[in-house]
């Protein structure tokens, strides 16, 4: 029903920037209500980084507030995560997620893209 494909990960030095993209496709793509970015580092639980609703309301984890910005282009069915002032602790696999209903858990996931912050 919904397929998500992430891109934009890579290796960056501390203090640098990256922009991740997540493009949604499938027959239910216009019914998506919320899209989000999660991240997971080895040995840790998956963490919500930011989400954005179809009405452009946004929410951020405290660890990225002021450094990361989530945005979307509805015409392209794409959500972006602009990451600035990156820190080594931001190193993780970043996953895109989507859901059709606000009260439901995220049930559509991308394959993830690796972000490594290291000098």
CORCORLIN-V769326 format. One record per pair of residues at least 24 apart in sequence whose ideal C-beta (glycine too) atoms are under 10 Angstrom apart, sorted by the first residue. I is the first residue (numbers start at 1). J is the second residue. D is the distance in Angstrom with one decimal. If there is no record, write none. Layout:
# CORCORLIN-V769326
[[I J D] [I J D]]
This chain:
# CORCORLIN-V769326
[[1 26 5.3] [1 27 6.1] [1 28 4.1] [1 29 8.5] [1 31 8.6] [1 32 9.9] [1 98 9.9] [1 100 8.3] [1 107 9.2] [1 108 7.4] [2 26 4.4] [2 27 8.3] [2 28 5.1] [2 29 6.0] [2 31 8.4] [2 32 6.6] [2 35 9.9] [2 77 9.6] [2 98 5.7] [2 99 9.0] [2 100 7.9] [2 107 8.6] [2 108 4.2] [2 109 9.5] [3 28 9.9] [3 29 8.5] [3 98 9.6] [3 108 7.7] [3 109 9.9] [3 110 8.2] [3 111 9.9] [4 29 9.6] [4 32 9.6] [4 35 8.3] [4 77 9.7] [4 79 9.0] [4 95 8.5] [4 96 4.7] [4 97 7.4] [4 98 6.1] [4 108 5.9] [4 109 6.5] [4 110 3.7] [4 111 8.1] [4 112 9.9] [5 78 9.6] [5 96 8.0] [5 110 6.0] [5 111 7.5] [5 113 9.4] [6 37 8.7] [6 79 9.5] [6 81 9.3] [6 93 9.5] [6 94 6.8] [6 95 7.1] [6 96 4.9] [6 109 9.8] [6 110 4.5] [6 111 6.9] [6 112 6.4] [6 113 4.3] [6 114 9.9] [7 78 9.8] [7 96 9.8] [7 110 9.5] [7 113 6.3] [8 80 8.3] [8 81 8.1] [8 82 9.8] [8 83 9.2] [8 94 8.7] [8 113 6.4] [8 115 8.6] [9 92 9.7] [9 93 8.1] [9 94 6.4] [9 112 8.3] [9 113 3.4] [9 114 4.9] [9 115 4.8] [9 116 8.1] [10 113 8.4] [10 114 7.7] [10 115 7.1] [10 116 7.3] [11 91 9.5] [11 114 8.6] [11 115 8.4] [11 116 4.7] [11 117 8.0] [11 118 6.7] [12 83 8.5] [12 86 5.6] [12 90 9.1] [12 91 9.7] [12 115 7.5] [12 116 7.3] [12 117 5.7] [12 118 8.2] [12 119 9.8] [13 86 8.0] [13 88 9.8] [13 117 7.3] [13 118 7.3] [13 119 5.3] [14 85 8.6] [14 86 6.4] [14 87 6.1] [14 88 6.0] [14 89 9.8] [14 90 9.1] [14 117 5.8] [14 118 7.6] [14 119 5.9] [15 84 8.8] [15 85 6.1] [15 86 6.7] [15 87 8.2] [15 117 8.9] [15 119 9.3] [16 83 8.8] [16 84 8.3] [16 85 8.4] [16 86 5.4] [16 117 7.4] [16 119 9.8] [17 67 9.4] [17 82 7.2] [17 83 6.2] [17 84 4.8] [17 85 7.7] [17 86 6.7] [18 68 10.0] [18 81 8.4] [18 82 8.1] [18 83 5.0] [18 84 8.7] [18 86 6.8] [18 90 9.1] [18 94 9.3] [18 113 9.6] [18 115 6.3] [18 116 9.9] [18 117 8.7] [19 69 9.3] [19 71 9.8] [19 80 5.9] [19 81 7.0] [19 82 5.0] [19 83 7.1] [19 84 9.5] [20 49 9.6] [20 68 9.6] [20 70 9.6] [20 79 8.7] [20 80 6.7] [20 81 4.3] [20 82 8.2] [20 83 7.1] [20 94 5.7] [20 95 9.9] [20 96 7.9] [20 113 6.3] [20 115 7.5] [21 73 9.4] [21 76 9.1] [21 78 5.7] [21 79 7.5] [21 80 5.6] [21 81 8.1] [21 96 8.7] [21 113 9.0] [22 70 10.0] [22 72 9.2] [22 77 9.2] [22 78 6.6] [22 79 4.8] [22 80 7.7] [22 81 7.9] [22 94 9.0] [22 95 8.8] [22 96 3.4] [22 97 8.7] [22 98 8.3] [22 110 6.0] [22 113 8.8] [23 73 9.5] [23 76 6.9] [23 77 6.0] [23 78 4.7] [23 79 8.2] [23 96 8.7] [23 110 9.1] [24 72 9.7] [24 76 9.3] [24 77 4.5] [24 78 7.4] [24 79 7.7] [24 96 8.1] [24 98 6.1] [24 108 7.9] [24 110 9.0] [25 77 6.7] [26 77 9.3] [26 98 9.7] [26 108 8.4] [28 98 9.1] [28 100 6.4] [28 108 8.5] [29 77 5.3] [29 98 8.6] [29 100 9.9] [29 108 9.7] [30 54 9.5] [30 74 9.0] [30 77 8.2] [30 100 9.9] [31 98 9.7] [31 99 9.8] [31 100 4.9] [31 101 9.0] [32 72 9.7] [32 74 9.6] [32 77 8.0] [32 79 9.4] [32 98 5.0] [32 99 7.3] [32 100 6.1] [32 101 10.0] [32 108 8.0] [33 98 8.4] [33 99 6.3] [33 100 5.6] [33 101 6.1] [33 102 5.7] [33 103 9.7] [33 104 8.9] [34 59 9.4] [34 97 8.5] [34 98 7.0] [34 99 5.4] [34 100 8.5] [34 101 8.6] [34 102 6.4] [34 104 9.3] [34 106 7.8] [35 70 8.3] [35 72 6.7] [35 77 9.5] [35 78 9.3] [35 79 4.5] [35 96 6.9] [35 97 7.0] [35 98 4.9] [35 99 8.2] [35 106 8.9] [35 108 9.1] [36 70 8.1] [36 79 8.3] [36 81 9.6] [36 95 8.8] [36 96 7.4] [36 97 4.7] [36 98 7.4] [36 99 8.2] [36 106 6.3] [36 109 9.9] [37 61 9.7] [37 64 9.2] [37 68 8.2] [37 70 6.5] [37 79 7.6] [37 80 9.3] [37 81 4.8] [37 83 9.4] [37 94 5.9] [37 95 7.2] [37 96 6.2] [37 97 7.6] [37 110 9.7] [38 92 8.9] [38 93 9.0] [38 94 7.2] [38 95 4.8] [38 96 8.0] [38 97 5.8] [38 106 7.9] [38 109 8.4] [38 110 9.7] [38 112 8.9] [39 63 9.7] [39 64 9.1] [39 81 9.6] [39 90 7.7] [39 91 8.9] [39 92 3.8] [39 93 6.6] [39 94 4.9] [39 95 7.0] [39 112 8.9] [39 113 10.0] [39 115 7.6] [40 92 5.7] [40 93 5.4] [40 94 8.4] [40 95 7.0] [40 112 7.9] [41 89 8.2] [41 90 9.0] [41 91 6.3] [41 92 4.2] [41 93 7.7] [41 115 9.9] [42 91 9.3] [42 92 8.5] [42 93 8.9] [44 92 7.9] [46 92 9.2] [46 93 9.2] [46 95 7.4] [46 97 9.4] [46 106 10.0] [46 109 9.9] [47 92 7.9] [48 97 8.7] [48 106 9.1] [49 81 7.0] [49 83 8.9] [49 90 9.1] [49 92 8.8] [49 94 7.2] [49 95 9.3] [50 79 9.4] [50 81 6.5] [50 83 9.9] [51 79 9.2] [51 97 8.2] [51 98 9.7] [51 99 9.4] [51 106 8.9] [52 79 6.4] [52 80 9.4] [52 81 9.6] [53 102 7.7] [54 102 9.6] [63 87 9.1] [63 89 7.8] [63 90 8.3] [64 90 7.6] [81 113 10.0] [81 115 9.5] [83 115 7.4] [83 117 9.1] [86 115 7.8] [86 116 9.6] [86 117 4.6] [86 118 9.9] [87 117 6.1] [88 116 8.9] [88 117 5.0] [88 118 6.3] [88 119 8.3] [89 117 7.8] [90 115 6.5] [90 116 9.1] [90 117 5.1] [91 115 6.3] [91 116 5.1] [91 117 5.1] [91 118 7.1] [92 116 8.8] [92 117 9.3]]
